[in-house]
Amino acid sequence: METKKYSEMNEHELRSEIGILMEKARKAEQLGMINEFAVYQRKALMAKSYMIDPSTIIPGEIYKIEGDEGVFFHVDYLKGRFAWGYRLGGERAEEALPIAMLQAVKTGK
């Protein structure tokens, strides 16, 4: 079976892949396989990032981090499907987050 890169998949294929990964994550969690659970969750997040138009993530803006309640992320620049920047309130250590993890702070977007 040939494996396609997420960048080569259409939206339907990405949605299917995300469903498969989330099911694998659910099973891993039920079996107490925490490492595998985290891997499948991260892969699903990357697949979701390919369904988001990177131009919707604006450098200089601040975003909420999905799954990290009350934490905000300042985007410095984009590289591929990753937003590089730093978490507010921390030591401003640069890190990269998949763009699917970012949620607009301003409503109505």
N, C-alpha and C positions, 0 to 999 in steps of 0.2 A: 504494500500500500504506500503510495507516494504521499508525503506530507507537504502540504502547501504552507508557505509563510503567511502570517496574518496579513501582511501587506499585499498579498496576491489574492486574498479572499474577497468575495463580494459580501454585501450586508447579510444576505440569507445564510451564507456559509459561516460567517462570523457568529451570527445568532445561534446557529446549530452547534458550533464549537463551544460557545459559552455555556449552552445547556448541558453538553456532555461533560465539560469541566466542572460545572457546579454539581452535577450528579456524582461525579467521582469524588469531589470534595465532601459532599454529604456522607457518602459511604465511608470515606476515610475517617471522618469525624466520629461516625457511629462506632467504628472499630477502634477508636482511640489512637489512630495514627496521625498525630498532630503535625508532624513534619510534612507528610504527604498532603494533609488538608491545606496547610499554608502554601505549598507549591501549586496546587490546583487553583486555589483562590487567586494567587498572584498571576497565574497564566490567564485566568478568566479576566482579570483586570487589564492585562495587556491586550487581550482580544477586544475588550470593550473600548480601549484607547484607540483602536483602529476604526471605530465607528463614530469617532468624534472628529470634527473638523478642527485641526490645530489652530486655525486662524481665530477660533472663538476664545482661545486662551491668550490674554493680552499681557505682554511683559510690563512690569510696573504695577500691575493690579494685585489685589489680595484676594485669595480664595479660601473657602472652608475646605478642610481635608475630610473626605468621606471616611467614616469609620473611626475618626479621631475627634470626638465631640469637643467643641470649644477651642480647637486649635486652628490657627490660620497660617496660610503659606503665602509668602511674597514671591511672585514669579520674576526672576531676573531675565531669563531667556528660555527659548525652546530649542530642543535638539531632537529631531525625530518625533517620537510620541512621548517624550519626557519633558517636563517643565523643571528647569533648574532654578533654585532659589533657596530660601531659608524659612524656617518656622518662626513666627513672631513670638517674642517672649523668651526665646532660647539664647544660645550663645552665637546665633547667626551662622551656624555651620552650614556650608553649602551642601545641598543634597538634590537628588533628582527624584521626582515622583511621576508615575504614569499619569497622563492627563485625565484619565477616567476617574482618578481620585479627587480631582478638583471640582468644587461646586461654587458657582458665583455667589458672592456675598449679597450683592444687590439683587433684589427680587425683580421680576419682570423681564429677565433675560431668557 
